[in-house]
Amino acid sequence: MSDHDPEGLQRPDQSEPTAQYPLTPPNPVPEAVPEPAPAAAPVVVPKAKLPAWLWPTVAVLSLVLGLSGGAVGGALVSDNRNNGDGSGGVLKVQRRTVAPLPADNGSIAAVAQKVLPSTVQIIAEYNGDPQGATGSGFVFDKQGHIITNNHVVAEAAGDNGPIEVIDQNGRHLKATVIGRSPVYDIAVLKVPGAETLVPMAIGSADQMRVGETVVAIGSPLGLSATVTSGIISAVHRPVTTGDTASDSSYISAVQTDAAINPGNSGGPLVNLQGQVVGVNSAIASLGSTGGTSDQSGNIGVGFAIPIEQVETTTDQILRTGKAQYPVIGANVRGTKTLDGATVESVSAGDPAEKAGLEVGDVITRIDGTRITGSIDLVVDIRTHVPGDKVTLSVTRGSKKLDVVVKLDAKTG
């Protein structure tokens, strides 16, 4: 997939849920181009901006704050992993830490007690607004690194606005951005003074089962240290967020019915052992794509970035200062009459051309898993890392063939 992205990202295949971003941070252009179609239920990135005078009416007005823009889509995705070496298997957790609670723990109160000291509130100033964007984050290590969503800090980073972290003791600490990935909606902050905070225990989203209890912690609507709970509703759910082709994230998400609202962005989703399994990033909304008719509060459909992806992206940022994502070097579009993704262009010298992929080919499977549309393909590829090899099953006229593509890298 290439840098070039024609029209179409704002309106996905009709069967795919749509997404909505409250603000428009800069972002590398996604590779696949979904087919235009009417928008469905929007997904809203939960970021809150709350003036002090708003508190008496927050329950009503929180539904329409900072929510505008177009829509892009998502679809179902496969449970496909590899080991990052092209041998068929991706995104292993780089580090696992001992769970602070036993495997048979059933107490949400015990989880809250263990996890709250590792979570923070984030206020990112931009355009001279001292309240700026409000989000959440968690302590990653003993070196003072904090993980949050890119969309929480993107405007401040672009505007050179100050970013402040507030810990559970009420300390206000200055933060700087070490690196950001708009593609995966992850940002890593360096916070002097946070070295004394307790790092979050790391778990695994891949090991979570549908129906298991999870706990979300963050600062919804500016209310710090808020704890909500629910279950895992689905895993490997493709979700896209962003207003335009230039600010879209494609995520193979963990879906949960734990209450997530604007301001929860960047906060941890944890299991009952007190280990983080995902980073809360987006919520589904019944509202329109802007205006006072938006209903952007929680409706029990929230999405978190799997910790496996967070670990991979964070490792890249801490080692190199930037994040990378995999590409094949082709633009694709959902087909009108059948499942799959149609190749619309192939970039010269890129992996798709080298592998023999041609314009007009319809990609129907990736590593044996059915592709239902272009979003499917993008999300599945982005669960890999550059250098991996994937096998694309292709229909070319009356012929069926397999094409092995070694994924290239782009920064973003």
C-alpha positions as CSV (number, residue, x, y, z in Angstrom):
1,M,0.0,0.0,0.0
2,S,1.3,3.4,-0.9
3,D,1.4,7.0,0.3
4,H,-1.1,8.0,-2.3
5,D,-4.7,7.9,-1.2
6,P,-7.5,8.9,-3.5
7,E,-10.9,9.9,-2.4
8,G,-13.2,7.6,-0.5
9,L,-11.8,7.2,3.1
10,Q,-14.6,9.3,4.6
11,R,-17.3,7.0,3.5
12,P,-16.6,3.3,3.8
13,D,-18.3,0.2,2.6
14,Q,-22.0,0.3,3.7
15,S,-21.5,-2.8,6.0
16,E,-18.7,-1.2,7.9
17,P,-19.1,0.9,11.0
18,T,-18.0,4.5,10.7
19,A,-15.8,6.6,12.9
20,Q,-15.5,10.2,14.0
21,Y,-12.7,12.3,15.4
22,P,-13.3,15.3,17.6
23,L,-10.2,17.1,16.4
24,T,-7.9,16.6,13.4
25,P,-4.3,15.8,14.3
26,P,-1.7,15.3,11.5
27,N,-1.4,11.7,10.4
28,P,0.3,9.7,7.6
29,V,-2.1,8.8,4.8
30,P,-3.6,5.3,5.1
31,E,-3.0,2.9,2.3
32,A,-6.3,1.4,1.3
33,V,-9.3,3.3,0.0
34,P,-12.7,2.0,1.2
35,E,-15.6,2.2,-1.2
36,P,-17.9,5.2,-0.7
37,A,-21.2,4.4,1.0
38,P,-23.6,6.0,3.5
39,A,-22.2,6.4,6.9
40,A,-23.4,4.1,9.7
41,A,-23.0,4.3,13.5
42,P,-20.1,6.7,14.2
43,V,-17.1,6.0,16.4
44,V,-16.0,8.9,18.5
45,V,-12.5,9.3,19.9
46,P,-13.2,10.1,23.6
47,K,-11.3,13.3,24.3
48,A,-12.8,16.0,26.6
49,K,-12.4,19.7,26.7
50,L,-14.3,21.1,29.7
51,P,-14.4,24.8,30.7
52,A,-14.8,25.4,34.4
53,W,-18.2,26.9,34.0
54,L,-19.5,23.7,32.4
55,W,-19.6,21.5,35.5
56,P,-23.2,22.2,36.5
57,T,-24.5,20.9,33.2
58,V,-21.8,18.4,32.3
59,A,-24.2,15.4,32.1
60,V,-26.0,17.1,29.2
61,L,-23.4,19.1,27.4
62,S,-20.7,16.4,27.4
63,L,-22.6,14.7,24.6
64,V,-21.8,17.5,22.2
65,L,-18.4,18.8,23.2
66,G,-15.6,18.9,20.6
67,L,-17.3,16.4,18.3
68,S,-17.2,17.2,14.6
69,G,-15.9,15.9,11.3
70,G,-16.6,13.2,8.8
71,A,-16.6,9.4,8.9
72,V,-14.4,6.5,8.0
73,G,-15.0,2.8,8.4
74,G,-14.1,-0.6,9.9
75,A,-15.0,-4.2,9.3
76,L,-14.4,-7.6,10.8
77,V,-10.8,-8.8,11.0
78,S,-9.1,-12.1,11.4
79,D,-7.3,-13.4,14.5
80,N,-4.0,-13.4,12.6
81,R,-0.6,-13.0,14.3
82,N,3.0,-13.8,13.5
83,N,6.4,-13.5,15.3
84,G,7.6,-10.5,13.4
85,D,10.1,-12.6,11.5
86,G,8.0,-13.5,8.5
87,S,7.5,-17.1,9.8
88,G,3.8,-16.7,10.3
89,G,2.9,-15.1,13.5
90,V,3.1,-11.1,14.7
91,L,3.1,-8.7,17.7
92,K,4.3,-10.7,20.6
93,V,4.3,-8.7,23.9
94,Q,7.8,-7.5,24.4
95,R,7.6,-7.7,28.1
96,R,5.3,-9.4,30.6
97,T,5.2,-8.3,34.2
98,V,3.9,-10.2,37.3
99,A,0.3,-9.7,37.9
100,P,-0.4,-7.8,41.2
101,L,-3.5,-9.9,41.9
102,P,-4.1,-13.7,41.8
103,A,-5.6,-15.4,38.8
104,D,-8.8,-16.1,40.7
105,N,-9.4,-12.5,41.8
106,G,-13.0,-11.4,41.3
107,S,-12.9,-8.1,43.1
108,I,-13.0,-4.9,41.0
109,A,-12.3,-2.9,44.2
110,A,-9.0,-4.8,44.5
111,V,-8.1,-4.0,40.9
112,A,-8.9,-0.3,41.4
113,Q,-6.7,-0.2,44.5
114,K,-3.8,-1.7,42.6
115,V,-4.1,0.2,39.3
116,L,-5.1,3.7,40.3
117,P,-1.6,4.7,41.5
118,S,-0.3,3.8,38.0
119,T,-2.8,6.0,36.1
120,V,-2.6,9.7,35.4
121,Q,-4.7,12.6,34.0
122,I,-3.3,14.5,31.1
123,I,-4.1,18.1,30.1
124,A,-2.6,19.2,26.7
125,E,-2.8,22.9,26.0
126,Y,-3.2,24.2,22.4
127,N,-4.2,27.4,20.7
128,G,-3.5,29.2,24.0
129,D,-6.3,27.4,25.8
130,P,-4.9,26.4,29.3
131,Q,-7.5,23.7,29.6
132,G,-6.9,22.3,26.2
133,A,-7.6,18.6,25.7
134,T,-8.1,16.3,28.6
135,G,-7.2,12.6,28.5
136,S,-5.7,9.8,30.5
137,G,-2.5,7.7,30.6
138,F,-0.6,5.1,32.5
139,V,2.9,4.7,33.8
140,F,5.0,2.5,31.6
141,D,8.3,2.1,33.4
142,K,10.6,3.4,36.1
143,Q,12.2,5.9,33.7
144,G,9.2,8.2,33.8
145,H,7.5,7.2,30.6
146,I,3.8,7.6,30.3
147,I,1.6,6.0,27.6
148,T,-1.5,7.8,26.2
149,N,-3.3,8.2,22.9
150,N,-1.8,10.3,20.1
151,H,-5.0,12.2,19.7
152,V,-4.9,13.4,23.3
153,V,-1.6,15.3,22.7
154,A,-1.4,15.8,18.9
155,E,-2.8,19.3,18.9
156,A,-0.5,20.4,21.7
157,A,2.5,18.8,20.1
158,G,1.7,20.6,16.8
159,D,1.1,23.9,18.6
160,N,4.1,23.5,21.0
161,G,1.6,23.8,23.8
162,P,2.5,22.6,27.3
163,I,1.4,19.1,28.4
164,E,0.7,18.4,32.1
165,V,0.4,15.1,33.9
166,I,-1.5,14.9,37.2
167,D,-0.9,11.8,39.3
168,Q,-3.1,10.2,41.9
169,N,-1.5,12.4,44.6
170,G,-2.5,15.5,42.8
171,R,1.0,16.4,41.7
172,H,1.2,18.4,38.5
173,L,4.2,17.3,36.4
174,K,5.4,18.7,33.0
175,A,5.6,16.3,30.2
176,T,7.3,16.2,26.8
177,V,6.4,14.0,23.8
178,I,9.1,11.4,23.0
179,G,7.3,10.1,20.0
180,R,3.9,9.7,18.5
181,S,2.2,7.2,16.1
182,P,-0.9,8.7,14.5
183,V,-1.4,5.4,12.6
184,Y,-1.8,3.4,15.8
185,D,-3.0,6.3,18.0
186,I,-0.2,5.9,20.5
187,A,2.0,8.6,22.1
188,V,4.9,8.2,24.6
189,L,5.6,11.0,27.1
190,K,8.6,11.6,29.2
191,V,7.6,13.0,32.6
192,P,10.4,14.1,35.0
193,G,9.2,13.2,38.5
194,A,7.2,10.2,37.4
195,E,10.1,7.9,38.1
196,T,8.7,7.4,41.6
197,L,5.3,6.2,40.3
198,V,4.4,2.5,40.0
199,P,4.6,1.1,36.5
200,M,1.5,-0.6,35.2
201,A,1.6,-4.4,35.1
202,I,1.5,-5.7,31.5
203,G,-0.9,-8.4,30.4
204,S,-2.0,-9.7,27.0
205,A,-5.1,-8.9,25.0
206,D,-4.6,-12.0,22.9
207,Q,-5.2,-14.1,26.0
208,M,-8.5,-12.4,26.9
209,R,-11.7,-14.2,26.1
210,V,-15.0,-12.7,25.1
211,G,-17.1,-12.4,28.3
212,E,-14.2,-11.9,30.7
213,T,-14.4,-8.9,33.1
214,V,-12.3,-5.9,32.5
215,V,-11.9,-2.5,34.2
216,A,-11.4,0.9,32.5
217,I,-9.6,3.7,34.4
218,G,-9.2,7.3,33.4
219,S,-10.6,10.8,33.6
220,P,-13.9,10.9,31.7
221,L,-15.2,14.5,31.3
222,G,-12.3,15.6,33.4
223,L,-13.3,13.5,36.4
224,S,-9.9,12.0,37.4
225,A,-9.4,8.5,38.9
226,T,-12.7,7.2,37.6
227,V,-13.2,3.4,37.5
228,T,-15.7,1.6,35.4
229,S,-16.1,-2.1,34.6
230,G,-17.6,-4.4,32.0
231,I,-16.7,-7.4,29.8
232,I,-14.8,-8.1,26.7
233,S,-17.4,-7.8,24.0
234,A,-15.2,-8.8,21.1
235,V,-11.6,-9.1,20.1
236,H,-9.8,-8.2,16.9
237,R,-12.6,-5.8,16.0
238,P,-11.3,-3.5,13.1
239,V,-12.0,0.1,14.0
240,T,-11.0,3.3,12.1
241,T,-10.9,6.7,13.6
242,G,-10.3,10.0,11.9
243,D,-12.0,12.7,9.9
244,T,-10.0,12.5,6.7
245,A,-7.5,10.4,4.7
246,S,-4.7,12.2,6.5
247,D,-5.7,11.5,10.1
248,S,-7.0,8.0,10.2
249,S,-6.0,5.2,12.6
250,Y,-6.8,1.6,11.7
251,I,-6.8,-0.6,14.8
252,S,-7.6,-4.3,15.5
253,A,-9.4,-3.4,18.7
254,V,-10.6,-4.9,21.9
255,Q,-14.3,-4.1,22.2
256,T,-15.8,-3.6,25.6
257,D,-19.0,-2.5,27.2
258,A,-17.1,-0.9,30.1
259,A,-18.2,2.8,30.2
260,I,-15.7,4.9,28.3
261,N,-16.4,8.6,27.7
262,P,-14.5,11.7,26.4
263,G,-11.5,12.0,28.6
264,N,-10.9,8.3,29.0
265,S,-8.6,8.3,26.0
266,G,-5.2,6.9,26.7
267,G,-6.3,5.3,30.0
268,P,-5.7,1.6,30.7
269,L,-8.2,-1.3,30.2
270,V,-7.1,-4.0,32.7
271,N,-8.0,-7.5,33.6
272,L,-9.0,-8.8,37.0
273,Q,-5.3,-9.6,37.8
274,G,-4.5,-5.9,37.5
275,Q,-2.6,-6.1,34.2
276,V,-3.2,-3.7,31.4
277,V,-4.6,-5.4,28.2
278,G,-5.4,-2.3,26.2
279,V,-5.4,1.4,25.8
280,N,-8.9,3.0,25.7
281,S,-9.2,4.9,22.5
282,A,-12.7,5.2,21.0
283,I,-16.4,4.8,21.5
284,A,-19.3,4.1,19.3
285,S,-21.9,6.9,19.0
286,L,-25.5,7.1,17.8
287,G,-25.2,10.8,16.9
288,S,-24.7,12.5,13.6
289,T,-21.3,13.8,12.4
290,G,-21.4,17.1,14.1
291,G,-23.7,19.7,15.7
292,T,-25.9,19.6,18.7
293,S,-27.7,16.4,17.7
294,D,-24.6,14.3,18.5
295,Q,-25.1,11.7,21.1
296,S,-21.5,10.9,21.9
297,G,-21.8,9.5,25.4
298,N,-21.1,5.9,26.2
299,I,-23.6,3.4,24.7
300,G,-21.7,0.3,25.8
301,V,-19.5,0.0,22.7
302,G,-16.0,1.0,23.5
303,F,-12.7,0.2,21.8
304,A,-9.2,-0.3,23.2
305,I,-5.9,-0.7,21.4
306,P,-4.4,-4.2,22.3
307,I,-1.4,-4.0,24.6
308,E,0.5,-6.1,22.1
309,Q,0.3,-3.3,19.6
310,V,1.0,-0.7,22.2
311,E,4.2,-2.6,23.3
312,T,5.4,-2.9,19.7
313,T,4.8,0.8,18.9
314,T,6.2,2.0,22.2
315,D,9.4,-0.1,21.8
316,Q,10.0,1.5,18.4
317,I,9.5,5.0,19.8
318,L,11.8,4.5,22.7
319,R,14.5,3.0,20.6
320,T,14.4,5.3,17.6
321,G,12.1,8.2,18.5
322,K,9.6,7.2,15.8
323,A,7.1,4.5,15.0
324,Q,6.8,2.4,11.8
325,Y,3.9,0.6,10.2
326,P,3.8,-2.0,7.5
327,V,2.7,-1.4,3.9
328,I,2.5,-3.5,0.7
329,G,2.6,-0.6,-1.8
330,A,-0.8,-0.8,-3.4
331,N,-4.1,1.2,-3.2
332,V,-7.2,-1.0,-2.8
333,R,-11.0,-0.5,-2.7
334,G,-13.8,-2.7,-1.5
335,T,-15.7,-4.6,-4.2
336,K,-19.3,-4.0,-5.0
337,T,-20.5,-7.5,-5.8
338,L,-18.4,-9.8,-3.7
339,D,-16.1,-10.0,-0.7
340,G,-12.5,-8.9,-1.1
341,A,-10.5,-5.8,-1.9
342,T,-9.7,-4.7,-5.5
343,V,-6.3,-3.5,-6.4
344,E,-6.6,0.0,-8.0
345,S,-2.9,0.9,-8.3
346,V,0.5,-0.6,-7.6
347,S,3.5,1.6,-6.7
348,A,6.6,0.9,-8.8
349,G,9.4,-0.7,-6.8
350,D,7.2,-1.5,-3.8
351,P,6.5,-4.9,-2.3
352,A,3.2,-5.5,-4.2
353,E,4.9,-5.0,-7.6
354,K,7.8,-7.1,-6.6
355,A,5.4,-9.9,-5.6
356,G,3.5,-9.7,-8.9
357,L,0.3,-8.1,-7.7
358,E,-1.5,-6.4,-10.6
359,V,-4.2,-3.7,-11.0
360,G,-7.6,-5.4,-11.0
361,D,-6.6,-8.3,-8.8
362,V,-9.2,-9.0,-6.1
363,I,-7.6,-9.9,-2.7
364,T,-9.9,-12.4,-1.0
365,R,-7.8,-13.8,1.8
366,I,-4.7,-12.9,3.8
367,D,-2.8,-15.8,5.3
368,G,-5.9,-17.9,4.7
369,T,-8.3,-15.6,6.5
370,R,-11.2,-14.2,4.4
371,I,-11.2,-10.5,3.5
372,T,-14.6,-8.9,3.4
373,G,-13.5,-5.5,2.3
374,S,-10.6,-3.0,2.0
375,I,-10.7,-2.0,5.7
376,D,-10.3,-5.7,6.6
377,L,-7.1,-5.8,4.6
378,V,-5.6,-2.6,6.0
379,V,-6.3,-3.6,9.6
380,D,-5.0,-7.1,9.2
381,I,-1.8,-5.9,7.6
382,R,-1.3,-3.4,10.3
383,T,-1.3,-6.1,13.0
384,H,2.0,-7.1,11.5
385,V,5.4,-5.4,11.5
386,P,7.6,-4.4,8.6
387,G,9.6,-7.3,7.3
388,D,6.9,-9.8,7.8
389,K,5.7,-11.9,4.9
390,V,2.0,-12.3,4.2
391,T,0.3,-14.6,1.7
392,L,-2.5,-12.9,-0.3
393,S,-5.0,-15.1,-2.1
394,V,-5.9,-13.3,-5.3
395,T,-8.6,-13.7,-8.0
396,R,-7.3,-12.5,-11.4
397,G,-10.0,-12.9,-14.0
398,S,-10.8,-16.7,-14.0
399,K,-7.5,-17.5,-12.2
400,K,-6.9,-18.0,-8.5
401,L,-3.4,-17.6,-7.2
402,D,-1.4,-16.9,-4.0
403,V,1.0,-13.9,-3.8
404,V,3.6,-13.7,-1.1
405,V,4.4,-10.1,-0.1
406,K,7.2,-9.0,2.2
407,L,5.9,-5.9,4.1
408,D,7.8,-2.6,3.7
409,A,8.0,0.1,6.3
410,K,6.7,3.7,6.6
411,T,6.9,6.1,9.5
412,G,3.8,7.2,11.2
